Amino acid sequence: VEFGGLRVRPEDTAEIVELARVARLTPRGCGHGTAGSPHGEVVVDMRGLSTVHDLRPDRVVVDAGATWRQVLAATLPHGLTPPVLTDYLGLSVGGTLAVGGVGGTSYRYGKQTDNVLELEVVSPQGELTLCSPALRPEVFGAVLGGRGRHGIITKATLSVTAAPETVRSFKAPFATPGELLHAQRRTPADHITGQAKPDRYELTAVFYGPGRLSGATEVEEMTYAEFADRMRPDVAELVTLGEWARPHPWAAVFLPADRAAEVITAPSPALLGLSGVVLITPLRGDRILYALLRTASPGAAAPAEMLRANQELYAQARRVGGSRYVI
Ligand SMILES: Cc1cc2nc3c(=O)[nH]c(=O)nc-3n(C[C@H](O)[C@H](O)[C@H](O)COP(=O)(O)OP(=O)(O)OC[C@H]3O[C@@H](n4cnc5c(N)ncnc54)[C@H](O)[C@@H]3O)c2cc1C
């Protein structure tokens, strides 16, 4: 994300309130968003506000600059977890609540934004407000998924649920997107994701208790903590390889489940890059997240060509009744 102008790193909410009264602010969490941000005069680095405050059996109150890794580190010793975690935990709570936040449990619990009980927000005019589905629901609705345009989330009360100690993960290959989508709907797993690979469509079904995926070619058992933070070693490797620092013209769309197979295709290696990934994740309400996580690696298409391919994807998604997921 390209930001111009001044950057500040407040350590309490009062500083953000004061700033909002004199300047237009753009909040920034971990800075992983690839869609850009509305430009304000001052960038507010939220990482200075990252305390996990109060943990109860059904909820946790956290500062918006905390990462999901920090939230999980506080809840897991008490056997609790947020019901939906993103695939990567090095993202801020405010950053994913500003877009949506989809994970392998979204087919059951929806997005992370569907699991928020209350928010503390600094409005663009510098007013500090509390909002929830019952209290100022219009502010709550505008700020969740609002990409920082309607206020800065400073604190969030998130629901939590029982966490398993260990999980078992199964992978199974399918020949077509239709077969993968069908298997995703029929598998009674706790965490369901999928990927399009050059030669197959792969279902990953994770069980928090007994249960297995028939036809699985790979089985792995691990602690829930290892599973939740499974991308951490991959990211470390991408940093070492230099891939992490290259342009990432990512595209993501939500598709209606019954028409998703018309859009999903085997990825073109040139348009995906060396470390690119294609995600196919089912969501509550018969929607599918289809995400092309492209990297402009050496030898792959240039970023401009990848961005053109993204525009085609958004148009295809709209034609079948889908929409863009702005991340
Ligand atoms: C490796 C990786 C894996 C990912 N996996 C997933 C995934 O599994 N599921 C998924 O849904 N997404 C995923 N994402 C996308 C990610 O959820 C979004 O890009 C998210 O916005 C990044 O959070 P951030 O803290 O880096 O936010 P930033 O990039 O800092 O900000 C993103 C947007 O949020 C706004 N914002 C930031 N903080 C606040 C705040 N406190 N209040 C209001 N607005 C704010 C910013 O102004 C900006 O518009 C992934 C991204 C990466 C890099």
Ligand as a Chemical Component Dictionary entry (heavy atoms), coordinates in Angstrom:
data_LIG
# 
_chem_comp.id                   LIG 
_chem_comp.type                 NON-POLYMER 
_chem_comp.pdbx_formal_charge   0 
_chem_comp.three_letter_code    LIG 
# 
loop_
_chem_comp_atom.comp_id 
_chem_comp_atom.atom_id 
_chem_comp_atom.alt_atom_id 
_chem_comp_atom.type_symbol 
_chem_comp_atom.charge 
_chem_comp_atom.model_Cartn_x 
_chem_comp_atom.model_Cartn_y 
_chem_comp_atom.model_Cartn_z 
_chem_comp_atom.pdbx_ordinal 
LIG C1  C1  C 0 -0.251  -13.894 3.603  1  
LIG C2  C2  C 0 -1.662  -13.366 3.633  2  
LIG C3  C3  C 0 -2.716  -14.237 3.867  3  
LIG C4  C4  C 0 -4.033  -13.765 3.887  4  
LIG N1  N1  N 0 -5.033  -14.649 4.151  5  
LIG C5  C5  C 0 -6.301  -14.215 4.184  6  
LIG C6  C6  C 0 -7.365  -15.115 4.500  7  
LIG O1  O1  O 0 -7.159  -16.295 4.761  8  
LIG N2  N2  N 0 -8.634  -14.622 4.515  9  
LIG C7  C7  C 0 -8.906  -13.304 4.263  10 
LIG O2  O2  O 0 -10.080 -12.931 4.303  11 
LIG N3  N3  N 0 -7.921  -12.452 3.959  12 
LIG C8  C8  C 0 -6.634  -12.871 3.916  13 
LIG N4  N4  N 0 -5.639  -11.984 3.612  14 
LIG C9  C9  C 0 -5.998  -10.601 3.260  15 
LIG C10 C10 C 0 -6.094  -9.749  4.509  16 
LIG O3  O3  O 0 -7.188  -10.140 5.303  17 
LIG C11 C11 C 0 -6.308  -8.275  4.167  18 
LIG O4  O4  O 0 -5.376  -7.813  3.242  19 
LIG C12 C12 C 0 -6.238  -7.424  5.462  20 
LIG O5  O5  O 0 -6.823  -6.163  5.207  21 
LIG C13 C13 C 0 -4.784  -7.241  5.905  22 
LIG O6  O6  O 0 -4.727  -6.826  7.237  23 
LIG P1  P1  P 0 -3.607  -5.759  7.641  24 
LIG O7  O7  O 0 -3.578  -5.674  9.125  25 
LIG O8  O8  O 0 -2.330  -6.049  6.948  26 
LIG O9  O9  O 0 -4.317  -4.449  7.070  27 
LIG P2  P2  P 0 -3.692  -3.181  6.249  28 
LIG O10 O10 O 0 -3.145  -3.654  4.953  29 
LIG O11 O11 O 0 -2.824  -2.412  7.125  30 
LIG O12 O12 O 0 -5.043  -2.384  5.985  31 
LIG C14 C14 C 0 -6.024  -2.924  5.123  32 
LIG C15 C15 C 0 -7.243  -1.993  5.078  33 
LIG O13 O13 O 0 -7.843  -1.958  6.374  34 
LIG C16 C16 C 0 -7.910  -0.607  6.862  35 
LIG N5  N5  N 0 -7.655  -0.706  8.315  36 
LIG C17 C17 C 0 -6.531  -1.184  8.927  37 
LIG N6  N6  N 0 -6.671  -1.087  10.264 38 
LIG C18 C18 C 0 -7.895  -0.532  10.506 39 
LIG C19 C19 C 0 -8.598  -0.150  11.683 40 
LIG N7  N7  N 0 -8.079  -0.330  12.898 41 
LIG N8  N8  N 0 -9.836  0.404   11.540 42 
LIG C20 C20 C 0 -10.384 0.583   10.323 43 
LIG N9  N9  N 0 -9.760  0.260   9.175  44 
LIG C21 C21 C 0 -8.533  -0.291  9.261  45 
LIG C22 C22 C 0 -6.812  0.131   6.102  46 
LIG O14 O14 O 0 -7.065  1.523   6.022  47 
LIG C23 C23 C 0 -6.880  -0.544  4.735  48 
LIG O15 O15 O 0 -7.923  -0.001  3.949  49 
LIG C24 C24 C 0 -4.307  -12.400 3.608  50 
LIG C25 C25 C 0 -3.238  -11.520 3.374  51 
LIG C26 C26 C 0 -1.931  -11.997 3.390  52 
LIG C27 C27 C 0 -0.804  -11.041 3.136  53 
# 
loop_
_chem_comp_bond.comp_id 
_chem_comp_bond.atom_id_1 
_chem_comp_bond.atom_id_2 
_chem_comp_bond.value_order 
_chem_comp_bond.pdbx_ordinal 
LIG C1  C2  SING 1  
LIG C2  C3  SING 2  
LIG C2  C26 DOUB 3  
LIG C3  C4  DOUB 4  
LIG C4  N1  SING 5  
LIG C4  C24 SING 6  
LIG N1  C5  DOUB 7  
LIG C5  C6  SING 8  
LIG C5  C8  SING 9  
LIG C6  O1  DOUB 10 
LIG C6  N2  SING 11 
LIG N2  C7  SING 12 
LIG C7  O2  DOUB 13 
LIG C7  N3  SING 14 
LIG N3  C8  DOUB 15 
LIG C8  N4  SING 16 
LIG N4  C9  SING 17 
LIG N4  C24 SING 18 
LIG C9  C10 SING 19 
LIG C10 O3  SING 20 
LIG C10 C11 SING 21 
LIG C11 O4  SING 22 
LIG C11 C12 SING 23 
LIG C12 O5  SING 24 
LIG C12 C13 SING 25 
LIG C13 O6  SING 26 
LIG O6  P1  SING 27 
LIG P1  O7  DOUB 28 
LIG P1  O8  SING 29 
LIG P1  O9  SING 30 
LIG O9  P2  SING 31 
LIG P2  O10 DOUB 32 
LIG P2  O11 SING 33 
LIG P2  O12 SING 34 
LIG O12 C14 SING 35 
LIG C14 C15 SING 36 
LIG C15 O13 SING 37 
LIG C15 C23 SING 38 
LIG O13 C16 SING 39 
LIG C16 N5  SING 40 
LIG C16 C22 SING 41 
LIG N5  C17 SING 42 
LIG N5  C21 SING 43 
LIG C17 N6  DOUB 44 
LIG N6  C18 SING 45 
LIG C18 C19 SING 46 
LIG C18 C21 DOUB 47 
LIG C19 N7  SING 48 
LIG C19 N8  DOUB 49 
LIG N8  C20 SING 50 
LIG C20 N9  DOUB 51 
LIG N9  C21 SING 52 
LIG C22 O14 SING 53 
LIG C22 C23 SING 54 
LIG C23 O15 SING 55 
LIG C24 C25 DOUB 56 
LIG C25 C26 SING 57 
LIG C26 C27 SING 58 
# 
